[in-house]
Amino acid sequence: MGFDEVHKMDITGDGVDETVGVRRNEDGSVEYHVDIDGDGTADMKAVDVDGDGVIDHVLVDHDGDGKYDAAVVDADGDGELDAVAEK
């Protein structure tokens, strides 16, 4: 499964560009896969569930094992990420 778009941009604000792969799904959702450390594996995935341009949840791989171990979600639907769930 590839990406519809791939961009280089400084997501972390450290002056170094990260790779962002964008996947537009058939259900209207959009996924942003971010490789922060340059190893070719996404360290973070932000998801716009309904395609409205607002991120609904973010999955994070803290330990670099390729598995997401934390999630930040918009629990109350106000457009702001506010709840953290550790796996």
DRENMAR-34039 format. One record per residue (C-alpha): x, y, z. Coordinates in pm, whole numbers, padded with zeros to 5 digits, always signed. Layout:
XYZ...
***
This chain:
+00000+00000+00000+00168+00319-00115+00106+00686-00062-00089+00928-00279+00158+01206-00196+00495+01228-00021+00625+01556+00121+00937+01674+00303+00862+01929+00574+00976+02026+00922+00698+01886+01141+00895+01893+01468+01031+02247+01439+01395+02139+01472+01504+02268+01130+01525+01916+00981+01267+01800+00727+01069+01487+00806+00904+01267+00543+00524+01277+00537+00331+01021+00335-00033+01106+00263-00288+00834+00198-00644+00921+00089-00875+00628+00164-01193+00525-00019-01403+00602+00291-01302+00971+00275-01049+00955+00557-00696+01089+00514-00386+00946+00688-00059+01135+00737+00233+00899+00810+00535+01086+00953+00891+00946+00965+01057+01164+01229+01392+00985+01264+01457+00912+00894+01464+00532+00925+01193+00475+00662+00927+00375+00916+00645+00603+01032+00684+00716+01394+00349+00894+01396+00020+00864+01207-00234+01147+01211-00582+01066+01084-00860+01291+00955-01145+01040+00987-01410+01231+00791-01194+01428+00545-01291+01768+00686-00931+01887+00724-00929+01842+01104-00708+01572+01260-00927+01341+01471-00655+01126+01627-00280+01073+01627-00101+00742+01685+00258+00750+01811+00537+00489+01818+00748+00605+02115+00994+00316+02125+01062+00277+01751+00948-00086+01726+00711-00014+01436+00399-00053+01652+00193+00243+01770+00189+00251+02150+00002+00574+02226-00295+00758+02081-00410+01116+02117-00776+01169+02028-01039+01440+02006-01258+01277+02271-01524+01548+02283-01543+01637+01912-01442+02002+01954-01162+01987+01696-00881+01978+01957-00681+01668+02047-00721+01619+02420-00710+01261+02547-00404+01033+02556-00439+00656+02561-00129+00444+02620-00130+00089+02483
***
